[in-house]
Amino acid sequence: MAARILANIIVMGSTILARSFVQAYRQALANASRNGVAQEAVQNMKRASKTMTDVEARQILGVTENASWEEIMQRYDNLFERNAKNGSFYLQSKVHRAKECLEAIHQPKEPEEK
């Protein structure tokens, strides 16, 4: 008998708790919509997903504005291999994106065919 009463109390308590969490979440969403927090979060996500600038790419690779394409590739190879062995995938991808960004600017000139 006591176990049955205890089980009923637990079930009713968890039901009440779950409903209150759902209601609080709905209220939080409504408040965020009114205050413009949701729009600000979306704008921040858009800002964060923009492509890398050439200044940021040069900082990641550690090269100057006057660096040649060969120097950029040398730094890229060095950093990429270092992070492949004992670094992180995140840093390795940043190095790769930096090279891609600078590649679009420098585009190594191919010898003209005669």
C-alpha positions in Angstrom: 0.0 0.0 0.0 2.7 2.5 1.0 4.7 1.6 -2.2 1.6 2.4 -4.3 1.1 5.8 -2.6 4.8 6.6 -3.1 4.7 5.6 -6.7 1.7 7.8 -7.3 3.4 10.8 -5.6 6.5 10.3 -7.8 4.5 10.1 -11.0 2.3 13.1 -10.1 5.4 15.1 -9.0 7.3 14.3 -12.2 4.3 15.2 -14.4 3.9 18.6 -12.6 7.6 19.2 -12.9 7.7 18.4 -16.7 4.7 20.6 -17.4 6.3 23.5 -15.5 9.5 23.1 -17.5 7.6 23.2 -20.8 5.6 26.2 -19.7 8.9 28.0 -18.6 10.5 27.2 -22.0 7.5 28.6 -23.9 7.6 31.7 -21.8 11.4 32.1 -22.4 10.8 31.8 -26.1 8.0 34.4 -26.0 10.3 36.8 -24.0 13.2 36.3 -26.4 10.9 37.1 -29.4 9.7 40.3 -27.7 13.1 41.5 -26.7 14.8 40.8 -30.1 17.2 38.3 -28.6 16.3 35.7 -31.2 17.1 38.1 -34.1 20.4 39.0 -32.5 21.4 35.4 -32.1 20.6 34.8 -35.8 22.7 37.8 -36.8 25.6 36.6 -34.7 25.4 33.2 -36.3 25.4 34.8 -39.8 28.4 37.0 -38.8 30.3 34.0 -37.5 29.8 32.0 -40.7 31.4 34.6 -42.9 34.4 33.6 -44.8 37.9 34.3 -43.5 39.5 37.6 -44.4 43.0 37.7 -45.9 44.3 39.5 -42.8 43.1 36.7 -40.6 44.5 34.1 -43.0 47.9 35.8 -42.9 47.8 35.9 -39.1 47.0 32.2 -38.9 49.8 31.2 -41.3 52.2 33.8 -39.8 53.1 35.5 -43.1 53.3 39.1 -44.0 51.5 40.9 -46.8 54.6 40.8 -49.0 55.0 37.0 -48.6 55.4 35.0 -51.8 53.2 32.1 -52.7 56.1 29.7 -52.1 56.6 31.1 -48.6 52.8 30.8 -47.9 52.8 27.2 -49.1 55.9 26.4 -47.0 54.2 27.7 -43.8 51.0 25.9 -44.8 52.8 22.6 -45.2 54.7 23.0 -42.0 51.6 23.9 -39.9 49.3 21.4 -41.5 51.8 18.5 -40.9 52.5 19.6 -37.4 48.7 19.6 -36.6 48.2 16.3 -38.4 50.7 14.5 -36.1 50.0 15.9 -32.7 47.6 18.9 -33.0 43.9 19.3 -33.3 41.6 18.9 -36.3 40.2 22.3 -35.6 43.6 24.0 -36.0 44.3 21.9 -39.0 41.1 23.0 -40.7 41.8 26.7 -39.8 45.2 26.4 -41.5 43.6 24.8 -44.5 41.0 27.6 -44.8 43.7 30.2 -44.4 45.5 28.7 -47.4 42.4 28.5 -49.4 41.7 32.2 -48.7 45.2 33.3 -49.7 45.1 31.0 -52.7 42.1 32.9 -54.1 44.2 36.1 -53.8 47.5 34.9 -55.1 46.5 32.2 -57.6 49.9 30.8 -58.5 50.5 31.8 -62.1 50.8 28.8 -64.3 53.4 29.0 -67.2 51.8 29.9 -70.4 51.8 27.2 -73.1 53.3 28.1 -76.4 
